[in-house]
Amino acid sequence: MDALACSASNLSPLLGGAANATAAAEYICGRFEAVSNKFVDTGYAIDNTYLLFSAYLVFVMQLGFAMLCAGSVRAKNTMNIMLTNVLDAATGGLFYYLFGFAFAFGNPSNGFIGKHFFGLEAFPSPSFDYGYFLYQWAFAIAAAGITSGSIAERTQFVAYLIYSSFLTGLVYPIVSHWFWSSDGWASPARTDNNLLFGSGVIDFAGSGVVHMVGGIAGLWGALIEGPRIGKFDHNDRPATMRGHSGTLVILGTFLLWFGWYGFNPGSFVYILKTYGESGSYYGQWSAIGRTAITTTLAGCAAALTTLFGKRLIAGHWNVTDVCNGLLGGFAAITGGCSVVDPWAAIICGFVAAWILIGCNKLAEKFKYDDPLEAAQLHGGCGVWGVIFTGLFAKESYVNEVYPGKPGRPYGLFMGGGGKLLAAHIVQILVITGWVSVTMGTLFWLLNKLKLLRISTDEEMAGMDLTSHGGLAYAYHDDLDSTQKGGFMMA
């Protein structure tokens, strides 16, 4: 926010020809400048308060992930999956501080990777304050949390630490640099206006950057590990391996829903910004409200579509399926939440629900086991979210959210041509390739080094008992003597 200017030389003639006119003009301009600076300071404070509050909301999603994961696995692995969620945040915090933020937003840099702000050196700067780092860290650990669900109930604890560090310190930051940094080769906010297909990729809060990255990483981890013991019988028919607590699933879902209001609307970063002349009722605060509405409607539409769709397919009402459908709608709308109308968000959620159902059918066919449906939900619905934005982005919203270049392409179905959609197809391809090469190779190496999957005996007994000192729930008073038997903690 620029300070208002006052010139004593211009003001003094207006005060008459008195001998003290110049001194009076200087005094008035000095007071005016002080008041103006206070308004500038207030603007920074408002925007940073908004960003910090949004960061806190996104961090609440970690608790949502923990509860959702805990409720979706069997009771014997509850302690393990909750601990991995804690360590996603803790490990991700250190590695994102040391390397990740610099690789993502360290400008000036090239189009591939950032190269400044390692360890938050030279912070705060004219470009970034500490709140921005906190907000982006919360995004990075969200991607790691997605992956942990895909490989739950059969993964060695050391593998979690290795993949989480690699994902938050290198893989995810480079992707976010490509599409969110002002220097990124596919960013819609490039300062030189040399935009991919004249538009750049509009992935506002990360259907591709966050959800596809986490989902594809989880896909490779689960594929390389193989399904859990007992998931498929000798005729390759899938067995039902339900999580142990629908209550935790519901709690986690609502916490994630709550956190998504920081994830999507918070991605504006600033709230005190007008669209046009000052004094109007319409500004960025209005776009933030609209983004919260599109997020809500997409999730609601996906939840109801899943409810009735699964009722037709399976013959019963399933709360876990509805929760996953709801989250699939949120994952899909995340990319285009700021640039589409509310009615389009309903279409987004409706299609996302059927994509999730279809991906789950494919998973059964190919004997793919993902306890949280994370790859299907975040990967499959994330891909749809990227495509959806290329189809339904509205011209006026695109110009408001991404100003600076007139005539920017917008959604194909909204009359904006196919350039934006082409840029988004490129995004899908490069994210899939990058994450497959990096995370696929990492999981393959961990498997070759026998650091990925636990033993059959450990999997049957449950990792809480074998790796974490005891079960999350004490079913017997004499647990140590009756439950552990001859199988001690690994």
C-alpha positions in Angstrom: 0.0 0.0 0.0 1.5 3.3 -1.1 1.6 6.3 1.2 -0.2 9.5 0.3 2.0 12.4 -0.7 1.9 16.0 0.5 4.2 18.8 -0.8 4.9 21.8 1.3 5.9 23.8 -1.7 2.5 23.2 -3.4 0.6 23.8 -0.2 2.2 27.0 1.1 0.8 29.3 -1.7 -2.7 28.2 -0.8 -2.2 29.5 2.8 -1.7 33.1 1.7 1.3 35.4 1.8 1.9 35.2 5.5 5.5 35.0 6.7 4.9 31.6 8.4 3.0 30.0 5.4 5.9 27.8 4.5 6.4 26.6 8.1 2.6 26.0 8.4 2.6 24.0 5.2 5.6 21.9 6.3 3.8 21.2 9.6 0.6 20.2 7.9 2.4 17.9 5.5 4.3 16.4 8.3 1.1 15.5 10.2 -0.5 14.3 7.0 2.5 12.1 6.3 2.3 10.6 9.8 -1.4 9.8 9.4 -0.8 8.3 5.9 2.0 6.1 7.3 -0.4 4.9 10.0 -2.9 3.8 7.3 -0.1 2.0 5.4 1.0 0.2 8.6 -2.7 -0.7 9.3 -3.0 -2.2 5.8 0.0 -4.4 6.4 -1.2 -5.5 9.8 -4.7 -6.4 8.4 -3.2 -8.4 5.5 -0.7 -10.2 7.7 -3.3 -10.9 10.4 -5.6 -12.4 7.7 -2.7 -14.5 6.3 -1.7 -15.8 9.8 -5.2 -16.7 10.6 -5.5 -18.6 7.3 -2.2 -20.4 8.1 -3.7 -21.5 11.5 -6.8 -22.8 9.7 -4.7 -24.8 7.2 -2.7 -26.2 10.1 -5.9 -27.4 11.7 -6.2 -29.7 8.7 -3.3 -31.7 10.1 -5.5 -32.6 13.1 -8.2 -33.5 10.5 -5.8 -35.7 8.6 -4.8 -37.4 11.8 -8.3 -38.1 12.9 -9.4 -39.2 9.5 -6.5 -41.6 9.1 -6.9 -43.0 12.6 -10.5 -43.8 12.1 -9.9 -45.3 8.6 -7.3 -47.8 9.8 -7.8 -50.8 12.0 -7.4 -50.3 15.8 -4.1 -52.1 15.9 -2.4 -49.4 13.8 -3.9 -46.3 15.4 -0.9 -45.1 17.3 1.3 -45.6 14.2 -0.8 -43.5 11.8 -1.3 -40.7 14.3 2.5 -40.5 15.0 3.2 -40.3 11.3 0.9 -37.3 11.0 2.7 -35.6 13.9 6.0 -36.2 12.2 4.8 -35.0 8.8 4.4 -31.6 10.5 7.6 -31.7 12.6 9.9 -33.1 9.9 8.3 -31.0 7.2 8.8 -27.9 9.4 12.6 -28.3 9.6 13.1 -29.3 6.0 10.8 -26.7 4.6 12.7 -24.1 6.7 16.1 -25.3 5.6 15.4 -25.9 1.9 11.8 -26.1 0.8 10.7 -22.4 1.0 13.9 -21.3 -0.8 13.3 -23.8 -3.6 9.7 -22.7 -3.9 9.8 -18.9 -3.5 13.5 -17.9 -3.4 13.5 -15.1 -5.9 15.1 -13.9 -8.1 15.6 -17.3 -9.6 15.2 -19.3 -12.8 11.9 -20.9 -13.9 12.8 -24.3 -12.5 13.9 -23.7 -8.9 14.3 -20.9 -6.3 17.7 -20.1 -4.9 17.3 -17.6 -2.0 16.0 -17.6 1.6 17.6 -20.8 2.7 16.9 -21.0 6.5 14.8 -17.8 6.1 18.0 -15.8 5.5 17.2 -12.1 4.9 13.7 -12.4 6.3 11.5 -10.4 6.4 12.0 -8.9 3.0 9.9 -6.6 0.7 8.6 -9.7 -0.9 7.8 -12.0 2.0 7.1 -11.8 5.8 7.2 -14.6 8.3 3.4 -15.2 8.0 3.9 -16.2 4.3 6.4 -18.9 5.3 4.1 -20.3 7.9 1.2 -20.4 5.4 3.3 -22.2 2.7 4.7 -24.6 5.3 1.2 -25.6 6.2 0.5 -26.4 2.6 3.7 -28.5 2.2 2.9 -30.7 5.2 -0.7 -31.2 3.8 0.8 -32.8 0.7 2.9 -35.1 2.9 -0.2 -36.0 5.0 -2.0 -37.1 1.8 0.8 -39.6 1.0 0.9 -41.1 4.5 -2.7 -42.3 4.1 -2.0 -44.3 1.0 0.7 -46.4 2.5 -0.9 -46.8 6.0 -0.8 -50.1 8.0 2.2 -51.7 6.3 5.0 -49.2 6.0 8.2 -49.1 8.1 8.4 -46.1 10.4 11.8 -45.1 9.0 10.3 -44.9 5.5 7.8 -42.3 6.7 10.7 -40.1 7.9 12.6 -40.4 4.7 9.8 -39.8 2.2 8.3 -36.9 4.3 11.6 -35.1 4.4 12.2 -35.6 0.6 8.7 -34.6 -0.3 8.5 -31.4 1.8 12.2 -30.4 1.2 12.5 -30.9 -2.5 9.7 -32.5 -4.6 6.7 -30.4 -3.5 8.7 -27.1 -3.3 9.9 -27.4 -6.9 6.3 -28.0 -8.1 5.0 -25.0 -6.2 7.8 -22.9 -7.7 6.7 -23.8 -11.2 3.1 -22.7 -10.7 3.1 -20.2 -7.8 6.3 -18.3 -7.8 6.6 -15.1 -9.8 9.6 -16.7 -11.5 8.0 -20.1 -12.2 8.0 -21.1 -15.9 4.2 -21.9 -15.8 3.1 -19.3 -13.2 0.2 -17.0 -14.1 1.9 -14.3 -12.1 5.2 -14.1 -13.9 6.6 -10.5 -13.7 7.8 -10.5 -17.3 4.3 -11.6 -18.6 6.0 -14.3 -20.6 3.1 -16.7 -19.8 2.6 -20.3 -20.9 0.1 -20.2 -23.7 -0.5 -16.6 -22.8 -2.2 -17.5 -19.6 0.0 -19.6 -17.3 -1.6 -22.2 -15.1 -4.4 -21.1 -12.8 -4.1 -23.5 -9.9 -5.2 -21.1 -7.2 -4.9 -23.2 -4.1 -3.4 -26.4 -5.4 -5.6 -29.1 -7.0 -2.5 -29.9 -8.9 0.3 -28.5 -6.8 -0.9 -30.0 -3.5 -3.4 -32.7 -4.2 -1.9 -34.3 -7.3 1.5 -34.2 -5.8 0.4 -36.0 -2.6 -1.9 -38.4 -4.4 0.6 -39.5 -7.1 3.4 -39.9 -4.4 1.0 -42.1 -2.4 0.0 -44.0 -5.6 3.6 -45.1 -6.2 4.2 -45.9 -2.6 1.2 -48.2 -2.4 1.9 -49.8 -5.8 5.5 -50.6 -4.9 4.5 -52.0 -1.4 1.5 -54.0 -2.6 -1.8 -54.5 -0.9 -2.3 -55.3 2.8 -2.4 -58.9 3.8 -6.0 -60.1 3.4 -7.2 -57.3 1.2 -7.6 -59.6 -1.8 -8.6 -63.3 -1.6 -7.2 -66.1 -3.7 -9.8 -65.2 -6.4 -8.6 -61.6 -6.4 -11.8 -60.4 -4.9 -11.4 -57.4 -2.6 -12.2 -57.9 1.1 -13.8 -55.2 3.2 -11.2 -53.9 5.7 -13.1 -51.2 7.4 -11.5 -48.6 9.7 -12.2 -49.1 13.4 -13.9 -45.7 14.1 -16.6 -43.9 12.1 -16.6 -41.3 14.8 -13.0 -40.3 14.1 -13.7 -40.3 10.4 -16.5 -37.8 10.9 -14.4 -35.7 13.3 -11.5 -35.6 10.8 -13.8 -34.7 7.9 -15.3 -31.7 9.7 -11.9 -30.5 10.8 -10.7 -30.7 7.2 -13.8 -28.9 6.0 -13.1 -26.1 8.6 -9.4 -25.9 7.6 -10.3 -25.7 3.9 -11.6 -22.2 4.5 -8.0 -21.2 5.2 -6.7 -23.4 2.3 -8.8 -21.8 -0.5 -9.9 -18.3 0.6 -6.6 -17.8 2.4 -4.7 -18.3 -0.8 -5.5 -14.7 -1.8 -2.9 -13.8 0.8 -4.2 -10.2 0.9 -7.7 -9.1 1.9 -7.3 -5.3 1.8 -7.4 -4.7 -1.9 -9.9 -2.9 -4.0 -11.1 -3.8 -7.5 -11.4 -0.4 -9.1 -11.9 2.8 -7.2 -11.5 2.9 -3.4 -14.7 3.3 -1.4 -16.6 0.7 -3.3 -18.3 -2.2 -1.5 -16.7 -4.6 -3.9 -13.1 -5.7 -3.6 -10.9 -8.7 -2.8 -12.9 -9.3 0.3 -15.8 -10.1 -1.9 -13.8 -12.5 -4.0 -12.7 -14.2 -0.8 -16.3 -14.7 0.3 -17.2 -16.0 -3.2 -14.3 -18.5 -2.9 -15.6 -19.7 0.4 -19.0 -20.3 -1.2 -17.6 -22.2 -4.2 -15.6 -24.4 -1.9 -18.6 -25.1 0.2 -20.9 -25.9 -2.7 -18.5 -28.2 -4.4 -18.0 -30.3 -1.3 -21.8 -30.4 -0.6 -22.6 -31.5 -4.2 -19.9 -34.2 -4.1 -21.2 -35.5 -0.7 -24.8 -35.8 -1.9 -23.8 -37.3 -5.2 -21.7 -39.9 -3.4 -24.5 -40.6 -1.0 -27.0 -41.5 -3.6 -24.5 -42.9 -6.1 -23.2 -45.4 -3.6 -26.7 -46.2 -2.5 -27.5 -47.3 -6.1 -24.3 -49.2 -6.5 -23.9 -50.9 -3.0 -27.4 -50.8 -1.7 -26.7 -49.0 1.5 -25.9 -45.6 3.0 -22.2 -45.4 3.9 -20.9 -42.5 6.0 -17.2 -43.2 5.1 -17.9 -43.0 1.4 -19.9 -39.8 1.9 -17.0 -38.2 3.8 -14.5 -39.2 1.1 -16.8 -37.9 -1.6 -17.1 -34.5 0.3 -13.3 -34.3 0.5 -13.0 -35.2 -3.2 -15.2 -32.3 -4.1 -13.0 -30.0 -2.0 -9.9 -31.3 -3.7 -11.4 -30.7 -7.1 -12.6 -27.1 -6.5 -9.3 -26.1 -4.9 -7.6 -25.2 -8.2 -10.4 -23.0 -9.6 -12.2 -21.8 -6.5 -11.4 -18.1 -7.0 -12.3 -17.9 -10.7 -15.5 -19.8 -11.1 -19.2 -19.1 -10.3 -21.0 -20.9 -7.5 -23.2 -22.8 -10.0 -20.0 -24.1 -11.7 -18.7 -25.3 -8.3 -21.8 -27.6 -8.0 -20.9 -29.2 -11.4 -17.3 -29.6 -10.2 -18.5 -31.5 -7.0 -20.9 -33.6 -8.9 -18.3 -34.8 -11.4 -15.7 -35.2 -8.7 -17.9 -37.7 -6.8 -18.2 -40.0 -9.9 -14.5 -39.7 -10.6 -13.8 -40.9 -7.1 -16.3 -43.8 -7.5 -14.7 -44.7 -10.8 -11.2 -44.6 -9.5 -12.1 -46.9 -6.6 -13.5 -49.4 -9.1 -10.3 -49.3 -11.1 -8.3 -49.7 -7.9 -10.2 -52.9 -7.1 -9.7 -54.2 -10.7 -6.0 -53.7 -10.5 -5.6 -54.9 -6.9 -4.5 -51.5 -5.7 -4.9 -51.0 -1.9 -5.1 -47.5 -0.4 -6.7 -47.5 3.0 -7.6 -43.8 2.8 -8.5 -43.8 -0.9 -5.9 -40.9 -0.9 -4.5 -41.5 -4.4 -8.0 -41.8 -5.9 -9.4 -38.9 -3.9 -6.5 -36.4 -4.1 -4.9 -37.6 -7.3 -8.0 -38.4 -9.4 -10.2 -35.5 -8.1 -7.1 -33.2 -8.3 -6.7 -34.0 -12.0 -10.4 -33.2 -12.5 -10.0 -29.9 -10.6 -7.1 -28.8 -13.0 -9.2 -29.7 -16.0 -12.4 -28.1 -14.5 -10.6 -24.7 -14.1 -9.5 -24.8 -17.8 -13.2 -25.3 -18.7 -15.1 -23.0 -16.4 -12.8 -20.1 -15.4 -14.7 -16.8 -15.8 -13.1 -13.9 -17.6 -14.0 -11.2 -15.1 -12.8 -13.2 -12.1 -9.6 -14.2 -13.9 -8.8 -10.5 -14.6 -9.5 -9.6 -11.0 -7.4 -12.3 -9.4 -4.6 -12.2 -12.0 -4.4 -8.6 -13.1 -1.6 -7.1 -15.2 -2.1 -8.7 -18.6 -5.2 -7.7 -20.6 -6.8 -10.4 -22.8 -5.7 -13.3 -20.6 -7.3 -16.6 -21.8 -10.0 -18.0 -19.6 -12.3 -21.1 -19.5 -13.1 -23.0 -22.7 -16.8 -23.4 -21.8 -17.0 -19.7 -20.9 -15.9 -18.6 -24.4 -12.2 -18.1 -23.6 -10.7 -20.6 -26.1 -8.5 -23.6 -25.4 -5.3 -22.0 -24.3 -5.9 -22.1 -20.6 -7.0 -25.7 -20.8 -3.9 -26.5 -22.9 -1.7 -25.0 -20.1 -3.5 -27.1 -17.5 -3.0 -30.3 -19.5 0.7 -29.5 -19.5 0.5 -29.1 -15.7 -1.1 -32.5 -15.3 1.7 -34.1 -17.5 4.6 -32.4 -15.8 3.4 -33.0 -12.2 2.7 -36.7 -13.0 6.2 -37.1 -14.6 8.1 -35.2 -11.9 6.5 -36.9 -8.9 6.7 -40.3 -10.6 10.4 -40.0 -11.3 11.3 -38.6 -7.9 9.0 -40.3 -5.4 8.6 -43.4 -7.5 12.4 -43.8 -7.5 12.6 -43.1 -3.8 10.0 -45.7 -2.9 11.6 -48.2 -5.3 15.0 -47.7 -3.6 13.5 -48.0 -0.1 11.9 -51.3 -1.2 15.1 -52.6 -2.6 16.9 -51.7 0.6 14.1 -53.5 2.6 13.3 -50.2 4.4 9.7 -49.9 3.0 7.4 -52.7 4.1 7.1 -54.3 7.5 7.3 -58.1 7.9 4.3 -60.3 7.7 4.4 -61.1 11.4 4.5 -57.4 12.3 1.6 -56.6 9.9 -0.6 -59.3 11.4 0.2 -58.2 15.0 -0.2 -54.5 14.2 2.4 -51.8 14.3 1.1 -50.3 17.6 2.2 -53.4 19.4 5.4 -54.1 17.5 6.8 -50.6 16.9 5.1 -48.2 19.4 5.1 -50.0 22.7 1.4 -51.0 22.9 -2.0 -50.7 21.5 -3.9 -47.4 21.4 -6.8 -49.0 23.2 -6.3 -51.2 26.2 -8.8 -54.1 25.9 -7.4 -56.1 28.9 -5.9 -55.2 32.2 -3.2 -57.8 31.7 -2.3 -56.6 28.2 1.4 -57.1 28.5 1.2 -60.8 29.4 -1.8 -61.8 27.3 -1.4 -59.8 24.1 2.3 -59.6 23.5 3.1 -63.2 24.1 6.4 -64.1 22.5 6.2 -61.2 20.0 8.2 -58.3 21.4 8.5 -54.8 20.0 10.7 -54.6 17.0 
